[in-house]
Amino acid sequence: MDITLFKSSLKEASVIHEIQIKAFKPLLYKYRDYDTSPANESLERIIDRLKQSFTDYYIIKSSNLSVGAIRIVRKENQTYRVSPIFILPEFQGKGIAQKVFSIIEETYNGARLWELDTILQEQGNCYLYEKLGYQKTGEIKQINDKMTIVFYEKRLM
């Protein structure tokens, strides 16, 4: 599978927004996290993030189709945060995210620490991140009675 990342600008904000809503909508219905779900974020929120000097957005392409996106936040001390990564439901489970993480780690090869978080109840996500070398930090955040966010990090040096 041919996976490429396309660095995005404000021109791609609506594409990113559309994919984000489609990707997160099943989780919104499942967990009812209306205040925190990326499926409920406005286009303006994406535009604001795209304007941040410390943020890089990439559209994930598979055979020239836009199938997802990833946002990389540059922090201090060679620390980077993935927030969020998302792939359209019909393309999930095909190894795309694994390939994207490989590309991102190669692109940001000066990184010492990667951070991300996910839904604890989504065992597939937790399994993927742990398989990629991420470890739970011990920090968790209860969103509601159905959903808990778990925090991960991956140290490289």
Secondary structure, 3 states (H helix, E strand, C coil): CCEEEEECCHHHHHHHHHHHHHHHHHHHHHHCCCCCCHHHCCHHHHHHHHCCCCEEEEEEEECCEEEEEEEEEECCCCEEEEEEEEECHHHCCCCHHHHHHHHHHHHCCCCCEEEEEEECCCHHHHHHHHHCCCEEEEEEEEEECCEEEEEEEEECC
